């Protein structure tokens, strides 16, 4: 699985969550080490709720995206 956490160019603690070359969600790194995930509507039409996940949970959550189902 190719999951990348890319730091935002200008915003501190903000991330882009990329799966298989496509940005599927945005996130904010919390002081606790977890990530507040904001799914993009295009890739998560039924899971739009913001979530606070650790990296292991994030890997499982990304598998629910439309990108994971297509490919």
DAVEN-V464437 format. One record per backbone hydrogen bond with DSSP energy under -1.0 kcal/mol. CO is the residue of the C=O (numbers start at 1). NH is the residue of the N-H. E is the energy in kcal/mol with one decimal. If there is no record, write none. Layout:
CO_NH_E / CO_NH_E
//
This chain:
2_20_-2.1 / 4_18_-2.8 / 6_16_-2.4 / 13_29_-3.4 / 14_8_-2.6 / 15_27_-2.1 / 16_6_-2.8 / 17_24_-2.3 / 17_25_-1.3 / 18_4_-3.0 / 19_22_-1.5 / 22_19_-3.0 / 24_40_-2.2 / 25_17_-3.0 / 26_38_-3.5 / 27_15_-3.2 / 28_36_-3.0 / 30_33_-1.9 / 34_30_-2.8 / 35_53_-2.8 / 36_28_-1.7 / 37_51_-1.9 / 38_26_-2.2 / 40_44_-1.9 / 43_66_-2.6 / 51_37_-3.8 / 53_35_-3.1 / 54_58_-2.3 / 55_59_-1.9 / 56_60_-1.4 / 57_61_-2.4 / 58_62_-2.3 / 61_64_-1.9 / 62_65_-1.8 / 65_69_-1.3 / 66_70_-1.9 / 67_71_-1.8
//
